[in-house]
């Protein structure tokens, strides 16, 4: 690529990153805590795989970011939003799970000097599905994937890890498989706030995929809810209350498994699964595109229990 062409390409990427930064809504949750709320649509060239919610906590000693963004440029856009909130450096990034926006921005943050933390189960998932995720993103966001390479956590743990930074303590808990095998939530007791990653979706329907386990997802939600947080920063949607999180995620999962269980007991097959009654949740965004698939995946999961 010639120097003028390279300069044009870099400028175009910078414009894309700037546009994405404007797509992230900075929502103040409580003292020193923000949610960066991304769009709830599918990944595309405009959102650069930042179609999720990210957490930001400012401490005396630096910033902790929950989830790095879905690409190098996505991470860069998150950084632009953080700079608008504080001039402190991002010192730690927590990967809350295995989806692309929970880890593929790691490389950017590591070049900024940040330490990345993730569960061992999440890192195993990153290594198992990373190539597939990059191929998918190449098709969905095209040139927006520039610079994105797999980069894994610097600190890993099995079940729990405690991070102390400045005056705050972060408890990172991997309660078991939920949306992905390595999902974790982050409890910030001094702010009565939990960052749930993909254990909680609000405002849009969750995705019960081949990497998910709806049964243990319910248990993971219960483990998170046991902390009785005042503030819930979900993996998708705006920061909210535990009651709202329960209505849009927990109740949905319970209904899904209850109705699929009844279908199996009645001798139904996987082709009948999309016909189960999920109408109580049709207010959720992307319901029409995901409800049937969620039901079929739940059928496959429960058939072998």
Long-range contacts (C-beta under 8 A, 24 or more apart in sequence): 9-143, 12-143, 13-73, 13-143, 13-144, 13-146, 16-45, 16-48, 16-73, 16-143, 16-144, 17-48, 17-73, 17-76, 17-77, 17-80, 18-77, 18-80, 19-46, 20-46, 20-47, 20-48, 20-50, 20-73, 20-74, 20-77, 21-77, 21-78, 21-80, 21-81, 23-47, 23-50, 23-77, 24-50, 24-54, 24-77, 24-78, 24-81, 25-238, 26-56, 26-81, 26-84, 26-85, 27-238, 27-239, 29-191, 29-193, 29-231, 29-233, 29-239, 30-191, 30-192, 30-193, 30-230, 30-231, 31-191, 32-57, 32-58, 32-59, 32-168, 32-191, 33-57, 33-58, 33-188, 33-191, 33-193, 33-231, 33-233, 34-85, 35-233, 35-238, 35-239, 36-78, 36-81, 37-237, 37-238, 37-239, 38-101, 40-203, 40-204, 40-236, 40-237, 40-285, 40-286, 41-286, 42-140, 43-70, 43-100, 43-136, 43-137, 43-140, 43-141, 44-140, 44-141, 45-140, 45-141, 45-142, 45-143, 45-144, 47-74, 47-141, 48-73, 48-74, 48-77, 48-141, 48-144, 49-74, 49-100, 49-101, 49-104, 49-137, 49-140, 49-141, 49-144, 50-74, 50-77, 50-78, 50-101, 51-101, 51-236, 52-99, 52-101, 52-102, 52-235, 52-236, 53-233, 53-234, 53-235, 53-236, 53-237, 53-238, 53-239, 54-78, 54-101, 55-186, 55-195, 55-233, 56-81, 56-82, 56-85, 57-168, 57-170, 57-188, 57-191, 58-85, 58-86, 58-88, 59-88, 59-165, 59-166, 59-167, 59-168, 60-166, 60-167, 61-91, 61-165, 61-166, 62-88, 62-89, 62-90, 62-91, 62-92, 62-165, 62-166, 63-88, 63-89, 63-90, 63-91, 63-92, 64-90, 64-91, 64-92, 64-93, 64-94, 64-163, 64-165, 64-168, 64-170, 65-90, 65-92, 65-93, 65-94, 65-109, 65-114, 66-93, 66-94, 66-96, 66-186, 66-195, 66-197, 66-233, 67-93, 67-94, 67-95, 67-96, 67-101, 67-102, 67-103, 67-105, 67-197, 67-235, 68-93, 68-95, 68-102, 68-103, 68-104, 68-105, 68-106, 68-108, 68-109, 68-116, 69-101, 69-104, 69-105, 69-108, 70-100, 70-101, 70-104, 70-105, 70-137, 71-100, 71-104, 71-105, 71-137, 71-141, 71-144, 71-145, 71-147, 71-148, 72-105, 72-107, 72-108, 72-145, 72-146, 72-147, 72-148, 72-149, 73-144, 73-146, 73-147, 73-148, 74-101, 74-104, 74-105, 74-144, 75-105, 75-106, 75-107, 75-108, 75-109, 76-108, 78-105, 79-108, 79-112, 89-113, 89-114, 90-114, 91-115, 91-165, 92-116, 92-117, 92-163, 92-165, 93-117, 94-118, 94-163, 94-170, 94-172, 94-184, 94-186, 94-195, 95-119, 95-122, 95-126, 95-153, 95-182, 95-184, 96-122, 96-183, 96-184, 96-185, 96-186, 96-195, 96-196, 96-197, 96-198, 96-235, 97-122, 97-125, 97-178, 97-179, 97-180, 97-182, 97-183, 97-184, 97-197, 97-198, 97-235, 98-122, 98-125, 98-126, 98-129, 98-180, 98-181, 98-182, 98-183, 98-211, 99-133, 99-179, 99-180, 99-198, 100-133, 100-136, 100-137, 102-180, 102-197, 102-198, 103-153, 104-130, 104-133, 104-134, 104-137, 104-148, 104-150, 105-148, 106-151, 106-152, 106-153, 107-147, 107-148, 107-149, 107-150, 107-151, 108-147, 110-151, 110-154, 115-154, 115-155, 116-151, 116-152, 116-153, 116-154, 116-155, 117-153, 117-154, 117-155, 117-156, 117-157, 117-161, 117-163, 117-172, 118-152, 118-153, 118-155, 118-156, 118-182, 118-184, 119-156, 119-157, 119-158, 119-159, 119-172, 119-174, 119-182, 119-184, 120-156, 120-157, 120-158, 120-182, 121-174, 121-177, 121-181, 121-182, 122-153, 122-174, 122-180, 122-181, 122-182, 122-183, 122-184, 123-152, 123-153, 123-156, 123-182, 124-181, 124-182, 125-180, 125-181, 125-182, 125-211, 126-150, 126-152, 126-182, 127-152, 129-211, 173-223, 173-224, 175-199, 175-219, 175-220, 175-223, 175-224, 176-213, 176-216, 176-219, 176-220, 176-223, 177-212, 177-213, 177-216, 177-217, 177-220, 178-212, 178-213, 178-216, 178-217, 178-220, 178-221, 179-206, 179-207, 179-208, 179-209, 179-211, 179-212, 179-217, 179-235, 180-211, 180-212, 181-211, 181-213, 183-220, 185-220, 185-223, 185-224, 187-227, 187-229, 191-231, 192-229, 192-230, 192-231, 193-229, 193-230, 193-231, 193-232, 193-233, 194-224, 194-227, 194-229, 194-231, 194-232, 194-233, 195-233, 196-224, 196-232, 196-233, 196-234, 196-235, 196-245, 197-235, 198-235, 198-236, 199-224, 199-235, 199-249, 200-224, 200-232, 200-234, 200-235, 200-245, 200-248, 200-249, 201-234, 201-235, 201-236, 201-237, 201-248, 201-249, 202-234, 202-236, 202-237, 202-238, 202-240, 202-244, 202-245, 202-248, 202-249, 203-236, 203-237, 203-238, 203-248, 203-284, 203-285, 204-236, 204-237, 204-284, 204-285, 204-286, 205-252, 205-281, 205-284, 205-285, 205-286, 205-287, 205-290, 205-291, 205-294, 206-236, 206-248, 206-249, 206-252, 206-253, 206-290, 206-294, 207-290, 207-293, 207-294, 208-253, 208-256, 208-293, 208-294, 208-297, 208-298, 209-297, 210-297, 212-297, 212-301, 213-301, 214-253, 214-256, 214-257, 214-297, 214-298, 214-301, 215-257, 215-301, 215-302, 215-305, 217-253, 218-250, 218-253, 218-254, 218-257, 221-245, 221-246, 221-249, 221-250, 221-253, 222-250, 225-250, 248-281, 248-284, 251-281, 252-278, 252-281, 252-284, 255-280, 255-281, 256-294, 256-295, 256-298, 257-298, 257-302, 259-295, 260-295, 260-298, 260-299, 260-302, 261-302, 263-299, 264-299, 264-302, 264-303, 270-296, 270-299, 270-300, 270-303, 273-298, 273-299
